[in-house]
Amino acid sequence: MKSILFVCLGNICRSPIAEGYARQVLKEKGFIDIVIDSAGTSAHHIGEHPCKDSIKVAKAHGVDISHQHSRQVKQSDFTKFDLIVALDESNYQDLKYIGATHIVKLGSYGYEGADVPDPYYFHDFEGFEKVYEMISHCVTKLLDEEIEAWTC
């Protein structure tokens, strides 16, 4: 069984959107045997639901992330998941520092390696919409490439 872990800082904005969107796409394509999860490098929000604006933007696009709960990335994730996807350079470096391998940046799938900005610090909902668009574009491309590689 193949698996992907999306990682951002607090696991309340970006990575829950990526997880929810990836699950939705895989379900629509009939790939129910791929494990998708998300986590944060920080312990600040453990157990919390995604932030209200992440839930709202995902719901506006037909994706329900309201049931998710934040968790911190664990050492066991590094062997459990085939691919670990960092949402920005800072989290990429943190993951490398704590021993993760098989790491990529989500922005490498359509945004020339750009960081997915953290909408937690935005002051309006429009920022969440832009982040959702970036995540959905990159996750779609990532899944297309990984599924093709896994099924060959």
Backbone torsions as a table, in degrees:
resi	resn	phi	psi	omega
1	MET	NA	132.0	-179.9
2	LYS	-88.6	157.0	-175.5
3	SER	-152.5	147.7	-179.6
4	ILE	-134.8	134.9	176.1
5	LEU	-118.6	124.3	176.0
6	PHE	-96.7	133.8	-174.8
7	VAL	-131.4	127.9	170.3
8	CYS	-127.2	-161.7	-175.5
9	LEU	-75.4	-59.7	-173.4
10	GLY	-104.3	-9.0	-177.9
11	ASN	60.2	37.6	175.5
12	ILE	-127.2	-9.2	-179.2
13	CYS	-123.1	-74.3	-170.6
14	ARG	-77.0	-53.1	-175.4
15	SER	-65.8	-32.9	174.2
16	PRO	-64.0	-36.7	176.7
17	ILE	-63.5	-46.4	-179.9
18	ALA	-61.5	-43.6	178.4
19	GLU	-60.9	-50.8	-178.0
20	GLY	-62.4	-43.5	-179.7
21	TYR	-65.2	-44.8	-179.9
22	ALA	-61.5	-43.6	177.8
23	ARG	-58.9	-43.2	-179.1
24	GLN	-62.6	-47.6	-179.5
25	VAL	-62.2	-46.2	-178.9
26	LEU	-63.9	-39.0	177.6
27	LYS	-62.7	-45.0	179.6
28	GLU	-63.8	-30.9	-179.9
29	LYS	-88.2	-4.1	178.9
30	GLY	83.0	14.7	178.2
31	PHE	-95.1	82.2	-176.3
32	ILE	-90.2	-4.9	-176.5
33	ASP	-99.3	8.0	176.7
34	ILE	-97.5	126.0	-178.6
35	VAL	-84.7	128.2	178.2
36	ILE	-123.7	134.6	178.4
37	ASP	-149.1	174.9	175.6
38	SER	-145.3	159.4	-179.7
39	ALA	-157.9	172.8	177.3
40	GLY	-123.4	153.4	175.7
41	THR	-78.6	-20.2	-180.0
42	SER	-97.3	154.8	177.2
43	ALA	-99.1	6.9	-172.0
44	HIS	-63.6	-28.7	-172.9
45	HIS	-121.2	20.4	-176.2
46	ILE	-52.2	130.2	176.9
47	GLY	87.4	-10.4	-178.8
48	GLU	-80.7	153.4	171.3
49	HIS	-73.7	162.7	173.1
50	PRO	-56.5	156.3	-179.5
51	CYS	-63.6	155.8	-172.7
52	LYS	-59.8	-36.3	-179.5
53	ASP	-73.2	-31.1	174.3
54	SER	-67.6	-42.3	176.6
55	ILE	-61.0	-43.7	-177.6
56	LYS	-64.9	-46.1	-177.8
57	VAL	-68.9	-38.9	177.8
58	ALA	-63.8	-45.0	180.0
59	LYS	-61.0	-38.2	178.3
60	ALA	-61.3	-21.6	179.3
61	HIS	-107.4	15.6	175.8
62	GLY	79.7	19.8	-178.9
63	VAL	-117.6	125.3	-179.6
64	ASP	-99.2	113.3	176.9
65	ILE	-114.7	7.8	-173.6
66	SER	-65.2	-20.2	-178.4
67	HIS	-86.4	-11.3	-176.5
68	GLN	-72.1	155.0	175.3
69	HIS	-131.7	139.3	179.8
70	SER	-66.8	143.9	172.7
71	ARG	-144.7	159.7	177.7
72	GLN	-92.8	143.8	177.3
73	VAL	-60.7	143.6	-178.5
74	LYS	-120.7	157.2	176.6
75	GLN	-56.0	-37.9	-178.8
76	SER	-64.0	-22.2	177.0
77	ASP	-63.0	-28.7	-175.0
78	PHE	-70.3	-22.7	174.8
79	THR	-103.2	-23.8	-178.6
80	LYS	-73.5	-36.2	-174.1
81	PHE	-103.0	138.0	178.3
82	ASP	-73.2	-31.4	-177.5
83	LEU	-140.7	131.3	176.3
84	ILE	-114.4	126.0	-173.4
85	VAL	-114.5	111.0	177.9
86	ALA	-85.6	141.5	-178.6
87	LEU	-85.9	-13.3	176.8
88	ASP	-157.3	170.9	-176.2
89	GLU	-63.3	-39.8	-179.6
90	SER	-60.3	-46.5	178.8
91	ASN	-70.7	-33.7	174.1
92	TYR	-57.7	-49.6	-179.8
93	GLN	-65.0	-40.7	177.4
94	ASP	-61.0	-41.9	178.8
95	LEU	-64.1	-42.6	176.8
96	LYS	-61.1	-43.0	-177.7
97	TYR	-61.4	-37.6	-177.7
98	ILE	-91.1	7.6	169.1
99	GLY	104.6	9.9	179.6
100	ALA	-72.6	146.5	172.4
101	THR	-127.1	176.9	-178.3
102	HIS	56.0	45.6	-178.4
103	ILE	-104.9	140.6	171.7
104	VAL	-135.4	160.6	172.4
105	LYS	-95.5	135.9	-178.5
106	LEU	-58.6	-38.0	-179.5
107	GLY	-63.3	-12.5	176.5
108	SER	-70.1	-13.9	-179.3
109	TYR	-102.0	63.9	173.1
110	GLY	119.2	-7.1	-179.3
111	TYR	-129.4	29.4	175.7
112	GLU	51.7	36.6	177.4
113	GLY	82.1	6.7	-178.4
114	ALA	-63.0	149.4	174.1
115	ASP	-71.2	144.0	168.4
116	VAL	-82.8	114.3	-175.8
117	PRO	-65.1	150.5	-179.2
118	ASP	-83.2	109.4	-177.4
119	PRO	-72.9	-8.6	178.4
120	TYR	-56.7	-29.6	-177.6
121	TYR	-96.8	1.3	176.6
122	PHE	-75.7	157.5	-178.8
123	HIS	-108.5	9.7	178.1
124	ASP	-150.5	161.9	-177.9
125	PHE	-68.4	-26.6	-179.6
126	GLU	-56.3	-35.1	177.9
127	GLY	-62.8	-37.4	177.6
128	PHE	-66.6	-37.5	178.3
129	GLU	-64.1	-42.3	179.2
130	LYS	-65.0	-40.9	178.3
131	VAL	-65.5	-41.5	177.9
132	TYR	-60.0	-44.2	180.0
133	GLU	-60.8	-43.4	179.5
134	MET	-64.8	-46.8	-179.7
135	ILE	-61.4	-47.3	-176.9
136	SER	-63.3	-40.8	178.4
137	HIS	-61.6	-50.5	-176.1
138	CYS	-68.3	-41.4	179.8
139	VAL	-64.5	-40.5	177.7
140	THR	-58.3	-47.1	-179.4
141	LYS	-66.4	-43.2	178.1
142	LEU	-57.9	-48.9	-178.4
143	LEU	-63.6	-42.3	178.0
144	ASP	-58.4	-45.9	-178.2
145	GLU	-69.2	-44.6	-177.6
146	GLU	-69.5	-41.6	179.5
147	ILE	-62.9	-42.1	177.8
148	GLU	-61.2	-44.3	179.9
149	ALA	-66.1	-39.5	-178.1
150	TRP	-73.2	-26.7	-176.3
151	THR	-95.2	-4.3	179.2
152	CYS	-83.7	NA	NA
